[in-house]
């Protein structure tokens, strides 16, 4: 008997709502998740900076790097790794898929590459 794995993907928003170069914070089951569109590729990470409790969605997006509005730490959306001080801890990253035009996010953190 083959046992199916339970899917933890949750519908977040319509893919068409998030144009390239934009990011947004979505609330998924009480968890704040940053979703960004980088040249047509969607990324999802925690929305809260690991250095201070600042919302990264209020910061700026340049390529695949998001900059915290409070102290300027930059994080890679692809890996979650901090690229600039003062942050030292990485963001949790989540798998994203588009199904029938809807962005879906898996709340289980994916493994870093």
Secondary structure by P-SEA (a helix, b strand, c coil): cccccccccccccccccccccbbbbbbcccbbbbbbbcccbbbbccccccccccccccbbbcccbbbbcccccccccccccccccccccccbbbbbbbcccbbbbcccccccc
